[in-house]
Each structure stands twice: as C-alpha cells, then as structure tokens.
Amino acid sequence: MMFLVDNFELDGLYRCGNLGFEFSGTFPYLVSTVILIIKIVVPILLIIFGMLDLGKAVVASKEDEIKKGQQTFMKRVISAVIVFFVIQIVQILVNFVSRDNSVSRCFNCFVNGKINPTGCIDINLNINE
C-alpha cells in the first residue's frame, strides 16, 4: 500500500543527491514532523509554564514573588519567541542555501520535508539518473 504524505511516498526509497545515501520516505517525513512539533509545542509550553509561575506568585500575594513571577514569565515568553524564530530562520536559510549543492539540498529535504530533483531523489521514479 502506498501512502503519500507531503510529497513523500512513505513506502518509497529516496537517494540523497549524488551522495549515494538511500533512505525510506518515512525518515525525512518524521524529521520534518518532529521539527514542526517542536516549533509549535515548545513555545506554547513555555508560555503556559510562565503563566503558572505568575499565577502562583499572584495567589501568594507577596510583592517580591509577584515581581519574580513577572520576570520568570517574561523570560519564558522571550525564550518561546526565540525558539520559534530560530527554527523558522534555520528553515528559511536551509531553503535558501539548498540551491547551491547536493549536501544542503539533502539537508533541506529533511528539515523542510521537501522533495526536489537534486535533493531527495525518488529512486522508484528514476529521476535524473
């Protein structure tokens, strides 16, 4: 049975450019899915934990703990923004640089989950051979 997810046949075989590295379609799909989950879940968790810290400080009704909770919350919000944007910037840079050589195109295949004729080559279709 053939499953096609994000242009990857999960049962298909792919080759990484001219490097000769062969892999299943599930591998780049799994890597790009994990990156997407990290990009979404980590910032949300950081903000939720920051809100919990701030809520505990407010319930304690102590001025020092409220200020400390606010500082912790702001640090977590900043961390969440940094995590999100660092991953986004890396994906954009990999996509931009991947036009130059087969190694970066192969990396683009895993990071962004994109198949291109010179990066992740579908061996079953015999593209560019």
N, C-alpha and C positions, 0 to 999 in steps of 0.2 A: 504494500500500500504506500502511495506517495503522498507525503504531507508537504505543502508549500507554505512556508512562513517567511514573511519579509524577503521574498525572492530566493530563499534557500529551500531546496528540497532536503528535508531532514534525513531522508534515506540516501541522498546523493553523495558522491565523492567530489571533493574540490582540491585543487592544487594551488599553492601559493606562488603566483607569478612564475618566474623562471627558477625559483629556489628548489623545486622538487619536493617541497613539504606537502604531503597529502593528508587530508582530514575529512571527517564527516561533516555534513551540513549542520548538525546539532551543535558542534563546538563553537563556531562564531555566533550562532544564534543565542547560545547560552551565555557567552561572554557579554554580548551587547545587551542582553536582557538583565544581567546582573548589574551592569553599569547604569542602565535605566532605573533599576530599583534603588540603587544607592543614591542616584541623583534626586529621586523623589522622596524616599523614606527617611534618609538621614536628616535633611533639613526639617522635615515635619517632626521627627522625634526630638531633635534639639530644641525646637520651639515649644513642644509640649512639656519637656522636662524643665525648660526655663519658666514656663507658666506655673508649673507645680511648685518650683522653688519660690517664685514670687508669691504664690498663694499661701504657702506655709508661712512666709515672712509676714504677710498681711494678717493672717489669723493670729500670729503670735503677738501682734500689736506692739512690737518694740521698734522704736525708731531706727536703731542700729541694724536690726535684722531686715527691716524693710529696705534700707539703703543697700545692704549687702545682697538682698534678693533682686533688687533692680539691677545692680551691677552684674550679677550672675545671669539674669535674663538677657541683658544687652550683649554680654559676651557670647551667649548661646545663639542669639539671633544673628550676630555678626559671623559666628562660625558657620551657621546654616547657610548664610548668603555666600560665604567663601567656598564652602563645599559645592554648592550648586554651580557657581560661576567658574570654579576651577575645572570641574568636569566638562562644562559647556565649552570653555575656552580650549581645552585639550582636544575635544571632538572637532571643533572648528579648525584648529591648527593641523590636526591629523588629516582632515579632509582637504585642506589647502595644500599641504606638503605632499600628499599622496599622489600628486600629479607627476612627480619627478622620477621616482624609481620603484622597482617592484617590491622592495622591502617595506617601504612606507605604504604602498598600496595594499599589501597584505595586512599590515597593521590596521589600516583603515577598514578592511574587511571585518576585523574582529571588534574594533572599538565602535564603529558606527553601524555595523551589520549590513554593509553594502557590498553587493557583488558587482564587479566590473571586469571587463575582458582581460585586463592585465594584472589584476589583484587576485581575487578569488576566482579561479577558472573552474568552471563546471567540467569535470573530466568526462562525464557521460555525454555531453554535447560536443566534445572535441573542439572547443572554441580556441582559435588562434594556435593551432598545432601545425 
